[in-house]
Amino acid sequence: MEESDLTRELALAKKAARVAGEILRNYWKREGLKVGSKGKDDPVTAADLEADQAIKNLLRDPFPAYGWLSEETADNDDRLKCQRVWIVDPLDGTREFINGIPEFAVAIALIDDGVPVLGVTYNPIKRELYSSARGAGCFLNSQRVRVTRTRVLKRATVLASRSETARGEWQVFDKLLKVSPTGSVAYKLAMVAAGKGDATFTRSPKSEWDIASGAALVAEAGGTITDAAGHALRFNRPNVKLEGLVADNTILHAALMEVVPMQPLGDHRRSRAGAE
């Protein structure tokens, strides 16, 4: 695949992310916002659903041969027959959204034969649009960005799940690295890609839509992303849950793989993938 092959897809993905982002901005901090639940630690709002529909309207018709996987759309096994698949989370970080914390994002990825080749992650409150296409670099708005060059783990800033830090699961790392609680998996991955953090990791199960856009960004920015066991990630699988993740500037990856097992599993293994 050449860079030019993704020009149209990238342009429409950016447009879809901005349109969905404006929907989220209109709902953010709105009084009387109703919060539903799809299960334990899995809130959903009208903003999630409306943003999902807006993205779908913009991306599905122009590419009828592409599969579709979204957190807010009923899954269909037909996607497994498709070489290219859109993977979407219209609002990653719903808990932060509900609590008025501007650390949530629209996440859109395009997968080609299991590999993320395009990623768009948009924080509509901070107006940060992270984007990448394979072979074309990673950008924050119009500026090209890369991962950090931090070489010493003790000096590394690691973006951590707010839920995990609240449960005390990161206390074991206090003397090993700098822990920075941050919302939304997709947003943390985008920040690592842009050099706004050295790494992020979790042993909690995550869904493909939490990770796919960030995986594209991190890879194109010169970083490394694997599951918590160090295996390469593959997407558009029958089971959309992935066993954790480790994403970093590549330099730190070996050191992180030695300390990630120190994180206690705790009760969060029984919670739904994607909870922050």
Backbone as a ProteinNet text record, in pm:
[ID]
protein_1_A
[PRIMARY]
MEESDLTRELALAKKAARVAGEILRNYWKREGLKVGSKGKDDPVTAADLEADQAIKNLLRDPFPAYGWLSEETADNDDRLKCQRVWIVDPLDGTREFINGIPEFAVAIALIDDGVPVLGVTYNPIKRELYSSARGAGCFLNSQRVRVTRTRVLKRATVLASRSETARGEWQVFDKLLKVSPTGSVAYKLAMVAAGKGDATFTRSPKSEWDIASGAALVAEAGGTITDAAGHALRFNRPNVKLEGLVADNTILHAALMEVVPMQPLGDHRRSRAGAE
[TERTIARY]
84.2	0	87.3	60.7	133.9	57.8	131	72.7	-51.6	-47.4	-157.3	-286.1	-274.4	-392.8	-482.9	-427.5	-502.3	-543.8	-517.4	-545.9	-693.8	-780.3	-923.4	-974.8	-929.4	-973.8	-933.6	-809.8	-762.4	-842.1	-867.3	-943.1	-1083.6	-1149.6	-1284.8	-1283.9	-1182.6	-1172.8	-1153.2	-1070.4	-1052.7	-1185	-1254.5	-1382.6	-1481.2	-1487.4	-1579.2	-1545.4	-1417.3	-1375.8	-1414.9	-1398.2	-1435.6	-1586.8	-1663.3	-1809.5	-1855.7	-1803.3	-1838.7	-1792.7	-1675.1	-1624.1	-1713.9	-1772.5	-1864.3	-1990.7	-2034	-2148.3	-2113.2	-1994.5	-1952.8	-1940.1	-1886.3	-1875.4	-2012.9	-2111.5	-2246.2	-2310.8	-2273.1	-2328.3	-2247.7	-2119.8	-2029.2	-2077	-2083.9	-2126.5	-2270.8	-2348.7	-2489.5	-2566.6	-2647.5	-2728.5	-2836.4	-2858.9	-2963	-2923.8	-2793.6	-2749.7	-2778.3	-2853.2	-2888.9	-2776.1	-2742.9	-2636.1	-2694.9	-2679.3	-2724	-2607.9	-2632.9	-2528.1	-2548.7	-2436.4	-2439.2	-2384.2	-2351.8	-2293.9	-2206.3	-2137.8	-2051.7	-1941.6	-1925	-1819.4	-1828.3	-1951	-1969	-2081.2	-2059.2	-2163.6	-2178.8	-2297.5	-2324.1	-2418	-2400.6	-2485.6	-2537.5	-2630.1	-2680.5	-2568.6	-2467.5	-2354.3	-2278.6	-2256.8	-2189.8	-2263.8	-2394.5	-2475.7	-2487.8	-2505.3	-2518	-2385.6	-2275.5	-2143.7	-2115.5	-2154.3	-2135	-2210	-2333.4	-2413.8	-2354.3	-2302.9	-2242.5	-2120	-2036.2	-1917.7	-1959	-2056.2	-2104.4	-2157.7	-2231.8	-2289.2	-2181.8	-2067.2	-1961.6	-1867.5	-1851.1	-1749.2	-1800.4	-1921.7	-1964.9	-2002.3	-2078	-2122.2	-2007.6	-1906.2	-1797.5	-1711.5	-1717.1	-1631.8	-1716.5	-1805.5	-1899.1	-1833.1	-1712.3	-1644.6	-1572.4	-1564.7	-1493	-1584.5	-1527.7	-1602.7	-1616.4	-1694.3	-1725	-1726.5	-1653	-1654.3	-1653.9	-1759.7	-1770.6	-1826.3	-1781.4	-1831	-1982.2	-2038.4	-2180.5	-2266.3	-2212.9	-2289	-2288.3	-2403.7	-2409.9	-2310.9	-2229.7	-2126.2	-2187.5	-2117.2	-2160.2	-2038.6	-2048.2	-1933.5	-1892.7	-1973.8	-1937	-1803.9	-1769.9	-1643.8	-1523.2	-1537.3	-1424.6	-1384.3	-1472.8	-1444.2	-1378.6	-1369.9	-1320.1	-1170.6	-1096.5	-955.2	-937.8	-1018.7	-1011.3	-1135.2	-1112.6	-1221.2	-1200.8	-1306.9	-1305.9	-1329.7	-1248.3	-1269.4	-1283.9	-1398	-1438.3	-1479.4	-1434.2	-1491.8	-1534.5	-1665.6	-1711.4	-1686.4	-1667.8	-1636.7	-1558.4	-1428.1	-1343.4	-1312.3	-1348.1	-1333.4	-1467.3	-1572.3	-1706	-1711.3	-1638.5	-1639.9	-1583.1	-1472.6	-1417	-1515.3	-1578.7	-1678.7	-1789.7	-1842.2	-1950.1	-1904.6	-1779.8	-1728.7	-1667.2	-1676	-1625.6	-1475.1	-1407.7	-1261.8	-1228.9	-1155.9	-1133.4	-1026.6	-1040.8	-944.8	-1019.4	-1102.1	-1173.9	-1150.5	-1187.7	-1153.6	-1245.2	-1254.5	-1310.5	-1194.7	-1215	-1106.8	-1153.3	-1080.9	-1114.2	-987.4	-995.7	-881.7	-927.6	-836.3	-859.2	-759.8	-813	-731.9	-719.8	-601	-579	-513	-587.2	-537	-483.5	-559.5	-526	-434.6	-380.8	-282	-341.5	-327.2	-376.1	-289	-349.7	-274	-313.4	-415.9	-461.8	-521.2	-487.9	-542.7	-576.4	-693	-732.9	-790.6	-733.1	-781.5	-800.5	-921.6	-954	-1008.3	-941.6	-991.3	-1062.3	-1196.1	-1268.6	-1265.9	-1235.5	-1229.6	-1097.7	-990.2	-858.7	-825.9	-917.6	-897.7	-767.6	-739.8	-619.7	-659.7	-614.1	-641.8	-512	-501.2	-386.8	-421.4	-330.2	-361.9	-236.1	-256.1	-144.5	-198.9	-118.2	-141.9	-8.1	-10.5	113.7	204	325.3	423.8	420	325.9	310.2	339.7	378.9	410.3	290	316.5	213.3	207.5	86.7	68.8	-24.8	5	-86.5	-129.4	-255.3	-304.6	-214.5	-144.5	-62.1	85.8	121.5	262.8	299.6	406.9	453.3	511.8	480.4	525.1	588.6	668.7	732.3	733.5	763.9	775.8	899.1	908.9	1020.4	1148	1258	1386.7	1432.6	1343.7	1379.9	1436.2	1550.4	1618.5	1617.3	1595.1	1603.1	1462.8	1425.5	1289.4	1252.3	1346.1	1317.1	1280	1323.1	1290.8	1167.3	1110.5	998.3	866	786	649.5	556.4	487.8	399.3	254.6	175.8	35.8	-44.6	-114.9	-181.7	-332	-403.9	-548.7	-587.8	-683.1	-732.5	-795.2	-867.9	-932.8	-830	-727.1	-624.3	-546.8	-514.4	-442.2	-530.4	-660.3	-752.7	-763	-748.1	-752.9	-618.8	-519.3	-389.5	-300.3	-336.5	-263	-129.1	-105.7	19.8	117.5	81.2	170.6	303.5	302.2	422.5	527.4	484.1	576.6	629.4	591.5	623.8	772.4	858.2	1002	1070	989.8	1047.6	1028.1	920.1	888.4	790.1	763.2	670.5	531.6	435.4	299.7	213.8	145.5	59.8	-80.2	-177.2	-313.4	-373.1	-427.2	-481.4	-600.2	-703.9	-823.3	-810.2	-895.7	-912.6	-788.1	-803.5	-694.2	-647.7	-743.2	-708.6	-631.3	-672.4	-605.4	-464.7	-447	-313.6	-220	-268.2	-184.1	-146.5	-241.5	-212.3	-107.1	-116.6	-19.2	120.6	127.9	258.2	315	231.2	276.3	329.8	269.1	307.5	416.8	470.8	577.2	529.9	401.4	346.7	352.4	405.5	430.9	525.4	600.9	697.8	636.4	531.8	474.1	337.7	265.5	145	134	77.8	54.5	-58.2	-114.1	-215.3	-221.2	-253.9	-278.9	-428.7	-510.5	-655.4	-692.3	-789.4	-835.5	-890.1	-862.4	-914.2	-975.7	-1067.4	-1129.5	-1054	-1068.6	-997.2	-1024.3	-1148.8	-1181.2	-1113.2	-1069	-993.9	-853.4	-799.2	-656.1	-620.2	-708.3	-669.4	-615	-684	-635.4	-500.3	-487.1	-361.1	-246.9	-278.2	-174.8	-118	-204.7	-158.3	-71.6	-114.6	-39.6	98.1	100.9	227.6	327	280.6	370.4	429.2	345.8	392.1	480	469.8	550.8	683.2	710.4	837.1	833.3	713.4	700.5	674.1	655.1	625.5	502.2	413.6	296.6	278	257.6	233.3	125.2	82.9	-3.2	84.5	23.7	98.5	198.4	187.7	282.5	393.4	386.6	489.8	460.2	339.6	304.2	254.2	282.5	231.4	78.7	18.4	-127.5	-182.6	-291.7	-368	-512.1	-573.8	-708.8	-807.4	-933.6	-1044.6	-1047.7	-1045.7	-1054.4	-1196.2	-1234	-1367.3	-1387.5	-1286.3	-1290.4	-1219.8	-1294.4	-1237.6	-1159	-1156.5	-1083.8	-936.6	-849.9	-706.2	-656.7	-557.8	-507.3	-405	-455.8	-369.4	-285.1	-198.4	-112	8.1	113.1	231	267.8	269.8	305.4	409	511.2	620	701	813.2	898	996.5	975.9	1059.7	1184.6	1252.7	1374.4	1345.8	1229.7	1195.5	1124.5	1097	1006.9	1061	1186.5	1241.9	1236.2	1269.3	1265.9	1123.8	1029.1	889.7	837.6	875.3	828.3	877.1	983.4	1031.6	951.7	892.2	821.1	669.1	615.4	469.5	407.3	467.9	406.1	392.2	458.3	446.2	309.4	237.5	106.9	8.9	-54	-149.5	-267.9	-317.3	-434.1	-560	-577.4	-692.7	-825.4	-931.3	-1066.1	-1094.9	-1007.9	-1040.1	-1035.9	-979.7	-981.5	-1124.2	-1213.1	-1350.6	-1437.6	-1380.6	-1458.6	-1451.2	-1539.9	-1548.5	-1425.8	-1383.7	-1271.5	-1302.6	-1201.2	-1218.1	-1249.3	-1281.9	-1312.1	-1185.6	-1198.5	-1083.5	-1082.8
-119.7	0	124.3	215.6	339.9	447.3	551	661.3	717	733.9	795.4	715.4	584.7	501.2	542.9	612.7	647.9	794.1	867	1010.7	1039.1	972.4	996	947.9	830.9	777.7	869.3	919.6	1006.3	1135.9	1194.7	1320.2	1301.3	1192	1168.8	1129.9	1056.9	1021.5	1145.3	1238.6	1364.8	1442.1	1448.2	1518.4	1453.8	1321.1	1249.7	1274.5	1275.4	1299.6	1439.3	1537.9	1675.2	1689.5	1628.1	1634.2	1568.8	1450.8	1383.2	1464.6	1526.9	1608.8	1726.6	1787.7	1898.8	1850.8	1730.6	1673.2	1656.7	1604.7	1586.6	1721.1	1820.9	1953.9	2008.8	1985.3	2035.7	1967.7	1843.3	1770.7	1790.8	1824.2	1828.3	1929.6	1885.5	1966.3	2014.4	1949.6	1986.5	1936.5	2024.6	1985.5	1886.8	1789	1691.4	1582.5	1570.2	1465	1329.1	1248.3	1115.8	1017.3	942.7	844.2	705	623.2	485.3	393.2	263.3	166.2	43.8	-3.5	-127.2	-243.6	-217.5	-319.9	-254.4	-337.1	-284.9	-197.8	-78.3	14	48	55.3	78.2	179.2	306.8	407.1	443	491	535.8	654.7	749.4	867.4	887.4	981.5	1016.3	1069.6	1130.5	1183.3	1070.7	958.8	843.6	799	783.4	727.3	823.3	951.7	1049.2	1065	1064.7	1075.1	952.4	835.5	712.3	718.1	764.6	772.2	871.1	982.1	1082.4	1026.8	953	892.9	789.8	709.6	606.4	668	776.7	842.5	890	929.9	985.3	879.8	768.2	672.3	547.3	506.1	376.2	380.6	479.7	484.1	499.5	584.8	600.3	474.8	384.2	265.5	141.9	104.3	-4.9	-140.4	-158	-286.8	-298.8	-190.2	-191	-241.9	-318.5	-364.1	-254	-284.4	-183.2	-247.7	-188.4	-230.3	-105.5	-86.9	30.4	-10.7	58.2	27.5	42.7	138.4	168.5	113.1	23.5	-40.7	-191.6	-255.8	-400.9	-467.2	-558	-620.9	-718	-732.4	-821.6	-897.5	-1029.9	-1111.2	-1090	-1019	-991.4	-917.8	-841.3	-765.2	-857.5	-979.3	-1072.5	-1114.9	-1095.5	-1129.8	-1014.6	-898.7	-777.7	-758.5	-719.9	-689.9	-558.3	-459.2	-329	-309	-260.5	-244.4	-113.7	-34.9	80.9	32.9	80.1	51	184.4	200.2	332.2	327.7	425.8	454.6	601.8	627.8	766.2	852	788.1	861.6	769	775.6	697.6	784.4	734.4	813.6	870.8	789.1	838.1	884.4	816.4	856.6	997.7	1027	1163.5	1264	1226.5	1313.2	1347.7	1248	1269.2	1356.6	1337.9	1411.1	1546.2	1586	1717.6	1727.8	1616.4	1615.2	1610.2	1706.9	1714.4	1618.2	1491.4	1389.6	1271.7	1302.6	1201	1229.3	1134.9	1152.1	1071.5	1117.7	1040.6	961.1	831.6	746.9	670.6	689.3	624.1	561.7	434.6	366.6	290.5	272.4	185.5	71	-50.8	-170.8	-235.4	-277.6	-348.9	-482.1	-590.5	-724.7	-735.6	-681.4	-692.9	-586.7	-499	-398.8	-258.3	-174.2	-36	45.6	100.4	178.1	325.5	358.1	496.8	515.3	626.8	656.7	803.6	831.6	968	967.4	1048.3	1063.3	1211.8	1249.4	1391.5	1422.7	1513.5	1567.8	1699.3	1700.4	1818.1	1936.8	1913.4	2023.9	2098.4	2024.3	2086.2	2115.7	2076.6	2097.2	2033.4	1914.1	1840.5	1727.8	1736.9	1633.6	1559.9	1437	1351.8	1263.9	1253.8	1175	1112.4	998.8	933.6	844.6	825.9	726.1	658.7	531	456.1	516.5	546.9	604	754.3	817.9	963.5	1040.2	972	1040.3	1057.5	1106.2	1131.7	1281.1	1334.9	1478.8	1511.6	1623.2	1686.2	1815.9	1821.2	1927.9	1932.8	2041.2	2047.6	2022.2	1993.4	1976.9	1829.5	1791.5	1653.7	1628	1512.6	1480.6	1341.6	1318.3	1188.9	1156.1	1032.4	990	1053.8	1044.3	1103.8	1022.9	1075.5	1005.1	965.5	965.3	929.2	786.8	770.5	641.9	573.2	649.6	595.3	583.7	463.7	439.1	528.4	553.3	634	777.2	822.3	957.8	961.3	845.6	836.7	874.9	949.9	981.8	882.3	803.3	699.4	739.8	748.6	787.8	667.1	683.5	570.7	589.9	479.2	482.5	548.5	638.9	701.1	597.8	503.3	401.2	313.2	274.3	188.8	261.7	388.3	463.4	485.5	508.9	526.8	399.5	283.8	156.6	122.9	208.6	186.1	89.9	56.9	-44.2	6	134.9	190.1	229.2	207.2	245.8	170.6	49.6	-30.7	33.3	126.2	189.4	325	368.3	504.4	536.9	439.9	466.3	425.5	375.5	325.9	419.8	498.9	587.6	694.4	791.3	898.1	862.6	851.2	811.3	935.8	943.6	1058.5	1008.6	1012.8	967.8	1050	980.5	1045.7	964.7	1033.9	965.6	913.2	817.9	764.9	692.8	566.1	488.1	550.3	581.8	638.1	768.9	851.1	979	958.8	865.3	837.1	791.9	704.5	656.8	770.5	858.7	973.5	1064	1083.7	1167	1105.4	974	907.7	927.2	911.8	931	1071.9	1169.9	1310.1	1355.2	1263.8	1301.2	1372.8	1363.7	1427.1	1334.8	1218.5	1120	1018.4	949.7	854.3	718.1	683.5	550.1	544.8	437.7	401.5	250.7	193.9	49.5	13	-103.2	-159.1	-309	-380.7	-523.6	-551.3	-447.4	-464.7	-497.5	-585.3	-611.5	-484.2	-465.1	-351.8	-403.7	-326.1	-363.2	-300.9	-360.1	-311.2	-164.1	-118.9	21.4	117.6	69.4	154.4	182.3	89	86.8	114.3	80.2	75.6	208.1	317.9	446.5	482.5	461.6	492	403.8	278.5	189	241.2	293.3	351.3	474.1	558.8	681.3	649.5	560.8	527.8	468	376.5	313	414.1	505.5	601.9	709.8	727.4	827.5	770.1	643.5	583.5	504.8	482.4	408.5	260.8	191.6	49.1	23.4	-64.1	-103.6	-253.9	-318.5	-462.5	-488.6	-614.3	-646.4	-658.7	-685.6	-685.8	-799.9	-898.2	-1008.7	-985.7	-872.4	-840.1	-886.7	-937.2	-985.6	-871.9	-880	-781.8	-785	-669.5	-660.2	-688.1	-762.8	-785.9	-743.5	-684.7	-631.5	-698.4	-670.1	-731.4	-881.8	-917.7	-1056.7	-1088.1	-1215.2	-1249.8	-1201.7	-1217.5	-1167.8	-1032.9	-926.4	-791.8	-749	-830.8	-793.4	-833	-738.9	-759.8	-761.4	-843.8	-859.4	-752	-632	-523.3	-467	-372.5	-310	-244.4	-230	-152.2	-69	62.9	152.4	251.7	274.8	359.6	412.1	474.5	536.9	439.2	310.7	201.3	182.4	289.9	281.2	216	246.3	199.9	64.8	8.2	-106.6	-226.7	-259.2	-375.1	-356	-235.8	-208.5	-215.5	-164	-168.3	-311.2	-394.3	-532.6	-608.8	-559.9	-623.6	-583	-461.3	-413.7	-423	-431.7	-437.8	-550.4	-669.5	-774.7	-739.7	-633	-594	-536.1	-492.7	-432.6	-540.6	-525	-625.4	-637.1	-758.7	-777.8	-729.4	-760.9	-709.9	-750.1	-682.3	-714.2	-662.2	-574.2	-514.1	-614	-734.4	-835.4	-877.7	-863.3	-906.3	-794.2	-672.1	-561.4	-561	-483.1	-479.5	-416.6	-469.5	-410.9	-268	-180.8	-42.4	50	-2.6	84.9	158.4	287	367.4	397
0	0	0	-89.8	-95	-19.6	17.4	92.8	24.2	-108.6	-181.4	-169.8	-140.8	-128.5	-13.3	84.4	205.3	210.2	106.2	108.5	131.9	57.4	70.7	206	247.7	375.6	490.9	486.2	593.9	598.5	484.7	481.2	539.4	502.6	553.5	700.5	744.3	885.6	971.7	924.2	997.3	1004.3	890.5	887.9	984.1	982.8	1070.9	1217.7	1250.3	1388.5	1434.1	1346.2	1383.1	1399.5	1309.3	1319.8	1449.7	1478.8	1603.5	1723.9	1711.7	1821.1	1854.2	1752.6	1777.5	1848.3	1816.4	1888	2036	2062.5	2201.3	2273.2	2205	2265.5	2303.6	2220	2246.7	2367.2	2391.6	2506.3	2634.1	2619.1	2734.8	2838.7	2963.9	3078.5	3065.3	2978.6	2965.6	3087.4	3144.6	3259.7	3216.7	3300.5	3272.3	3175.2	3143.6	3053.1	3116.5	3046.6	3098.4	3070.4	3174.3	3163.6	3180.5	3077.4	3084.1	3111.5	3106.5	3132	3044.1	2988.2	2910.3	2991.1	3116.2	3201.8	3306.4	3387.2	3492.6	3433.8	3492	3449.3	3301.3	3249.5	3106.1	3081.5	3117	3096.3	2949.5	2914.1	2777.7	2783.8	2694.1	2689.8	2548	2534.4	2401.4	2313.2	2375.3	2298.7	2227.3	2298	2236.3	2110.4	2124.6	2016.6	1898.6	1927.2	1818.5	1744.1	1817.4	1752.9	1667.4	1715.9	1639.4	1506.6	1510.9	1389.1	1290.3	1340.5	1251.7	1179.8	1253.1	1191.2	1086.9	1121.5	1030.8	902	914.6	796.8	700	753.3	668.7	610.4	678.7	637.8	568.2	593.7	541.3	392.7	351.6	211.3	111.8	138.9	40.8	24.2	122	117.5	148.6	59	87	107.4	57.8	73.5	207.6	282.6	409.7	520.5	611.5	727.9	830.8	935.6	1037.6	1175.2	1268.5	1408.1	1493.9	1571.3	1657.8	1792.8	1896.4	2030.9	2040.4	1966.1	1981.2	1867.6	1788.3	1681.1	1704.3	1688.7	1704.2	1609	1662.4	1581.1	1480.2	1368.6	1261.9	1211.8	1208.7	1167.5	1022.9	945.5	806.4	797	901	898.2	889	939.6	940.7	799.9	703.3	564.4	488.9	552.3	485.5	511.5	408.1	427.2	501.4	466.1	533.2	619.7	739.7	836.5	913.1	921.9	1010	1153	1246.3	1388.6	1460.7	1529.5	1579.2	1725.8	1800.4	1931.5	1927.1	1919.9	1905.2	2028	2143.4	2266.1	2358.3	2348.6	2438.5	2559.9	2676	2797.3	2841.3	2831.5	2868	3013	3099.8	3240.9	3257.5	3190.2	3196.3	3137.1	3027.7	2964.2	3063.2	3131.3	3227.3	3343.9	3387.1	3502.9	3468.6	3343.2	3304	3296.5	3275.8	3261.7	3112.8	3059.8	2913.9	2863.3	2897.4	2855.8	2793.1	2694.6	2618.7	2471.3	2385.7	2244.8	2154.2	2030.8	1920.3	1861.4	1838.6	1787.8	1663.9	1553.7	1426.4	1369.3	1332.3	1271.1	1147.9	1054.9	940.6	948.9	942.3	952.5	814.8	778.1	652.8	685.6	664	692.5	834.8	929.6	1071	1126.1	1039.7	1081	1069.9	1173.5	1164.6	1068.7	963.8	865.8	866.9	942.8	952.7	1091.3	1154.5	1285.6	1300.1	1357	1388.6	1530.2	1616.2	1753	1779	1819	1830.8	1969.6	2038.3	2164.6	2130.9	2132.7	2085.2	2181.5	2306.4	2402.3	2388.5	2372.7	2355.3	2209.2	2118.9	1974.7	1927.5	1976	1936.6	1841.9	1718.2	1619.4	1587.4	1634.4	1607.8	1487.9	1392.2	1272.6	1214.8	1149.4	1080.9	970.7	867.7	764.1	738.4	709.4	696.4	590	632.5	543.8	533.1	602.1	588.6	716.6	823.7	947.6	1038.3	1158.6	1259.6	1287.1	1298.5	1312.8	1428.8	1495.5	1589.8	1525	1483.7	1397.6	1272.9	1246.7	1124.9	1150.8	1276.5	1312.2	1321.8	1254.7	1262.8	1401	1457.5	1592.6	1594.9	1699.8	1720.8	1869.7	1899.1	2037.7	2101	2231.9	2304.8	2284.2	2337.2	2332	2472.3	2568.5	2705.2	2709.7	2775.4	2776.2	2913	3017.8	3153.2	3210.5	3252.6	3300.2	3417.8	3505.8	3624.1	3587.4	3470.6	3425.5	3335.8	3310	3216.2	3281.9	3207.2	3248.8	3182.1	3263	3212.3	3240.4	3135.5	3146.9	3193.8	3304.1	3369.5	3373.5	3377.1	3392.5	3524.4	3518.4	3641.4	3734.5	3678.1	3760.5	3829.8	3755.6	3814.1	3923.1	3901.5	4004.5	4126.2	4105	4217.1	4301.8	4237	4309.7	4374.8	4356.1	4417.4	4342.5	4219.1	4144.9	4090.2	4095.8	4043.2	4154	4278.9	4387.6	4382.3	4328.3	4319.3	4228.5	4142.9	4048.4	4095.9	4215.4	4260.2	4253.7	4281.8	4283.2	4152.5	4057.1	3932.6	3814.3	3819.7	3708.4	3755.9	3670.6	3704.8	3652	3742.5	3706.2	3687.9	3574.2	3544.3	3507.4	3601.3	3569.6	3456	3356.6	3236.7	3186.2	3139.5	3092.8	2951.1	2916.4	2781.6	2730	2698.9	2641.2	2510	2422.5	2291.8	2306.9	2402.8	2423.6	2478.1	2569.7	2622.4	2510.9	2425	2315	2220.4	2193	2107.3	2171	2300.5	2370.6	2366.2	2380.2	2368.8	2228.4	2127.1	1989.2	1967	2032.8	2013.8	2109.2	2188.7	2281	2404.9	2436.2	2556.6	2678.1	2658.8	2762.5	2701.9	2787.7	2735.3	2707.6	2780.6	2766.4	2833.7	2805.2	2879.2	2876.3	2981	2979.9	3075.9	3054.2	3142.8	3121.1	3226.3	3213.3	3206.5	3220.2	3208.3	3063.8	3042.1	2905.3	2841.6	2716.4	2640.1	2510.6	2455.1	2328.3	2212.3	2095.9	1977.9	1951.3	1973.3	1944.3	2041.5	2158.1	2250.6	2198.9	2122	2093.8	1948.1	1855	1713.3	1660.6	1687	1634.4	1694.4	1825.5	1891.6	1844.4	1812.1	1760.8	1629.6	1543.6	1417.2	1443	1534.7	1565.3	1622.9	1722.5	1788.8	1689.8	1607.4	1511	1413.7	1364.8	1265.5	1328.1	1461	1530.9	1580.2	1547.5	1585.5	1714.3	1768.6	1892.8	1872.2	1983.8	1983.2	2067.1	2018.6	2095.4	2082.4	2196.8	2201.4	2305.7	2319.4	2432	2556.3	2671.5	2797	2805.9	2716	2713.3	2611.1	2539.6	2441.7	2301.2	2277	2143.8	2055.3	1927.1	1831.5	1829.7	1806.5	1805.9	1667.5	1663.2	1540.7	1566.9	1465.6	1482	1386.5	1409.2	1336.2	1360.3	1487.1	1526.8	1575.3	1580.5	1632.7	1775.9	1859.7	1997	2000.1	2025.8	2013.9	2137.6	2241.2	2361.9	2351.2	2390.4	2389.8	2533.9	2559.6	2695.8	2729.2	2755.3	2796.9	2684.3	2718.6	2618.1	2684.5	2607.2	2645.3	2523	2538	2427.6	2478.4	2398.1	2445.1	2327	2360.5	2258.8	2194.7	2212.3	2161.9	2248.2	2281.9	2363.1	2497.9	2554.7	2689.4	2690.9	2574.8	2571.4	2649.8	2631.2	2701.4	2852.6	2898.9	3043.3	3096.8	3020.6	3065.1	3072	2978.1	2978	3100.4	3163.2	3285.8	3407.7	3404.9	3524.4	3512.7	3392.8	3377.7	3459.5	3467.8	3550	3697.2	3743.7	3883.9	3914.9	3811.9	3834.8	3880.2	3999.1	4046.4	3951.5	3933.4	3848.5	3916.8	4045.5	4119.1	4058.7	4101.7	4056.2	3917.5	3863.1	3734.7	3620.2	3642.8	3536.5	3506.9	3606.8	3587.2	3531.8	3524.5	3470.4	3319.5	3257.1	3112.1	3049.4	2937.9	2866.1	2829.7	2849	2808.9	2924.2	3042.6	3155.6	3195.1	3219.5	3256.9	3405.1
[MASK]
++++++++++++++++++++++++++++++++++++++++++++++++++++++++++++++++++++++++++++++++++++++++++++++++++++++++++++++++++++++++++++++++++++++++++++++++++++++++++++++++++++++++++++++++++++++++++++++++++++++++++++++++++++++++++++++++++++++++++++++++++++++++++++++++++++++++++++++++++++

